[in-house]
Amino acid sequence: MPSLATYLLLAAAICAEVVATTALARSASFTRLWPSVITVVGYALAFWFLSYPIRVLPTGVIYAIWSGLGVVLITLVAWLWAGERLDTAALLGLALIVAGVVVINVFSGSMRH
């Protein structure tokens, strides 16, 4: 069974990726200094944090969790911070992503080593 540290590092990787992607949207194609710096540092941290869980758990499972939760969190940030609208189809798609991550974590034998 993976340790709590594994999941905390995965959560840190997801958070760093969300911050980096949010800054990327504000970087104006890397023409604005601070959003560009935050983007590069955020992605570097995301991959660094991801480097431990990916040694402990299956790559496909880790990537599914990282990308799935990243999509959901980025969408929430865009909705709350940038005022982007979410229609019914978008909300249903996000719910399916979350359901997929839950199924992987709760029911998949791949998560147990």
Summary of the structure (lengths in Angstrom):
residues: 113
radius of gyration: 15.2
end to end distance: 5.8
largest distance: 45.7
contacts: 318
relative contact order: 0.15
helix: 81%
strand: 0%
